[in-house]
Amino acid sequence: MAALATQIKLERIIKFLTSLTLLSLSTLVFGENMEEFEYCKIERKSSEIELQEWSSLIQSLTNLEQIPDRTGINPFTKEETLFPGEGKAYYVVSGERQGNIVLEGGALLTAGVPMVFCTTLASKLSAVASVDDRS
């Protein structure tokens, strides 16, 4: 029983140190002010990020809010259209929506989300976060 408790404590310590290491590496790679990067791409090298796991992560984090479905007018057909919110989330800080994240082609594309938060998401998904130049 004591060995199990010790193992759990060690796993928690390793997880904490890993998150610190990721943050430190991000600072080294992206510079002191990681907030300046507006676009990020979070992806895995070995497999795609699945909708189910992304949806579960949205529900588990307080900084994410599922984007609801909405209706609007298609600018080409002028018909009312349903725009689905599935696979999309707002990045929220202190109750304010500050950015968004979209699952597209098995990768997460962000806009207005700090790199440090992207790195945290990548860690939770066993993925890698990188600056995404969309110019």
N, C-alpha and C positions, 0 to 999 in steps of 0.2 A: 504494500500500500504506500509506504514512504517513497519507494522507488518511482512509482507512478506519479506522485505529487512532485517529486524532483524533476522528472522528465517533463511534466507539464510546465513547470516554472522555467526550465531551460528552453523549451520551445517558445514560450512567450518572450524571453530575453532575446533569443535569436531573431524572432520576428521583429521586435523593436529595433534591434541593431541593424537589421536588413533595411528597414524603412529609413533609418538615419543615413545609412550608407547610400541608398538611392537618392536621398535628398542632397547629400554631399556631392555625389557624382553629377547630379543635375546641375548643381551650382558650378562645378568645374567645367562642364561641357557647355552650358548655356549662359554662363556669366552670373554675376552677383544679382542682377535684377531679372529674375526669370519671368516676372510679370509682364515684361514688354512684348513677349511673343503672343500674337493674337490667334494664330492658327496652329493646331497640333494634330498629329495623326497617331493613333494608338493601334498597333497591330501585332500579331504574332507571326513568327517566321514559319512555324510548323502547321498551324491550322487557323481557320477563320474564327472570329468571335461570333458566337451564336446568339440569336435574338433572345432565347430563353435565359441565358446567363446574363446578358446585358439588362434585360427587364428585371431580373432578380436583384442585380446590383443597384439599379435605379431605386427600387423599393427599399433597399437596406441603408442607403446613405442620405443623411439629412440635407446635404448640399445639392441633391438632385431631385427634380420634380418631373414626373411624366408629363409630356406635352399631350394634351387631349386632342381627340379628333375635332376638326372644325369644318364648317361649310363655307364656301366662298364661290365666287364667279370665275369660271375658266375664262381667261382673257382672250382666248382664240375662238372658243365656241359660244361664249356668252351664256353658257348653261351653268346652273348651280352644280357644284362639285363637292364631294367629300374629300378633304385632305386628311389622311390618317396621321395620328400621332405615334403610332407604334414604332418602336426603335429610336424614338427621339426624346430628349430630356433637356430641361432648362438647368443651367448652373445657377444656384441660388445662394446668396450671402445676405444674412440678416433680413430674410424675407423678400429681398429684391432679386429679380431675375437679371443676371449680369452676362450670361452667355448661353450657348447651347451646344449639345453633343448629339450627333446623328450616327447611327449604325448604317454603314453603306459598304457593300461589297466585302463584308466580313471584317471591316476595320471601323474604328470610331474616329469621326472627324469632328473637331471642336472649333468653336469661334468664341472669342471673348472669355476663355477659361485659362486661368494661370497655369503655367507649365508645372508648377509644384503639385497642383491638383491632378493634372494629366499623368504625372509620374506616379502618383498614388493610385489612380485608376489602373494604370498599366500593371503595377505591382499586384493588385488584387486579381487581375485577369491573366497573370503570367505572360505579359506582353511587354512591348517596348514603346515608349513615347518619344516622338521626334517632332521637331519643328516642321510644319507643312507649308511650303511656299506655294501660295495659290495666286500669285501675280501673273 
